[in-house]
Amino acid sequence: MLSSVLEELLRNQRPAKLSQSILVLTLAALLDMQDQLTSGHSRRVGTYSALIARELGLSEKDQSTIKLAGLLHDIGKIGVRKAPLYKPDKLSDEEMHEMKRHVILGYEIIVEVPHLADIACLVLHHHERMDGSGYPHGLSGDEIPLGSRILCVADSFDAMVTSRIYRPTVSVPKALEELERCSGTQFDIEIVRVFGAYLRNEGFHLLGEAL
């Protein structure tokens, strides 16, 4: 993941600015080392997010920005107690509160790098929901940044189709059905429509090739 983060930083920034990114790069590497599952997840979320951004017609720069946000979206988990991350059973209210802190911690880490402030905002809001029931601020609809809405779909999709301690893996078609079922409440309808159209037109098998 560290090489992927560096690649996207080079796409977004002049080399002279990269020294400001040492903190983020170091923490990304540490997150990789402590949890290889998270590492693979973050790369896939970055890939899916950039794909969705492209299918929505966003610029190459925006695609790169959203990909970098996907690579860093879970960076705040480096400051969260590990027990809730690996618990197979339902989390208690206290454990859920601890888990939800990761978006704020991620924002606080990334926003310290001035030229990554827009990415920090996308990371902060990637668990908001269209109906306002998400966190950390209960934003709804267009109040949620477009990039965060993209991250939410990509993050949720990957969580469904890959192995988790607390959730059985589902097939890609079933995961897409779940995204569509929750469109308008949890997920942005247009983002799910575009992602679903890509998967159905290009073939589910191409997801593996994109990685």
Summary of the structure (lengths in Angstrom):
residues: 211
radius of gyration: 16.2
end to end distance: 11.8
largest distance: 46.8
contacts: 686
relative contact order: 0.13
helix: 72%
strand: 2%
